[in-house]
């Protein structure tokens, strides 16, 4: 039996992993799975999270994991979760067999997520990721489509966008900058590069993979929401990396 724990990215909840969990259980029926919700997201929507910082989030997520009795875990994170996986592994390294970063961000120490993303288009500043649009001239629903849905059909995109706008990580997680990565060289890890990602260009994904000392890079021909558009391909990676 293999235990898989999943952590979603910003503006989403544990619900985003449902397709991948279903694919994983089809391919590996003996696996146990847990989709976490950050405070303010998924089953934890509606909470007042203004006082919660990164360490508070980590404490709560570790409590959620231990309450399920999971151990020797393959810990999978997406997008913003790249800032939390290192802290979870730092706090309880013996709990995790491997970390799997799925197109995750990893800002350098001293820089927060918003600073790493920047305020211009992709390529406008070599030190910023940028965006696939001009952030000052586009509506939220258009942003969602361009960021998340470039490899979805119109119907799939519409259904996915309808799920957005209800989940919100604690604001302090966006302004935090005290990231620590030095301990990650001692932890088995994999980075899944999404080749059609419209938010994090491949070169930036590779930069983040190096920053978290990912030992293995796996490439999937998918956009940012690979867990929704290519769940079986991602499940195959997760099964292989658990061996």
WOPE-V232069 format. One record per residue. RES is the residue in one small letter. SS is DSSP state (H for helix, E for strand, C for the rest). Layout:
# WOPE-V232069
res: {RES,RES}
ss: {SS,SS}
This chain:
# WOPE-V232069
res: {x,x,x,x,x,x,x,x,x,x,x,x,x,x,x,x,x,x,x,x,x,x,x,x,x,x,x,x,x,x,x,x,x,x,x,x,x,x,x,x,x,x,x,x,x,x,x,x,x,x,x,x,x,x,x,x,x,x,x,x,x,x,x,x,x,x,x,x,x,x,x,x,x,x,x,x,x,x,x,x,x,x,x,x,x,x,x,x,x,x,x,x,x,x,x,x,x,x,x,x,x,x,x,x,x,x,x,x,x,x,x,x,x,x,x,x,x,x,x,x,x,x,x,x,x,x,x,x,x,x,x,x,x,x,x,x,x,x,x,x,x,x,x,x,x,x,x,x,x,x,x,x,x,x,x,x,x,x,x,x,x,x,x,x,x,x,x,x,x,x,x,x,x,x,x,x,x,x,x,x,x,x,x,x,x,x,x,x,x,x,x,x,x,x,x,x,x,x,x,x,x,x,x,x,x,x,x,x,x,x,x,x,x,x,x,x,x,x,x,x,x,x,x,x,x,x,x,x,x,x,x,x,x,x,x,x,x,x,x,x,x,x,x}
ss: {C,C,E,E,E,E,E,C,C,C,C,C,C,H,H,H,H,H,H,H,H,H,H,H,H,H,H,C,C,C,C,E,E,E,E,E,C,C,C,C,C,H,H,H,C,C,C,C,C,C,C,C,C,H,H,H,H,H,H,H,H,H,H,H,H,H,H,C,C,C,C,C,E,E,E,E,E,E,E,C,C,H,H,H,H,H,H,H,H,H,H,C,H,H,H,E,E,E,E,E,E,E,E,E,C,C,C,C,C,C,C,C,H,H,H,H,H,C,C,C,E,C,C,C,C,C,C,C,C,C,E,C,C,C,H,H,H,C,C,H,H,H,H,H,H,H,H,H,C,C,C,C,C,H,H,H,H,H,H,H,H,C,C,C,C,C,C,C,C,C,C,H,H,H,H,C,C,C,C,C,C,H,H,H,H,H,C,C,E,E,E,E,E,E,C,C,C,C,C,C,C,H,H,H,H,H,H,H,H,H,H,C,C,C,C,E,E,E,E,E,C,C,C,C,C,H,H,H,H,C,H,H,H,H,H,H,H,H,H,H,H,C,C}
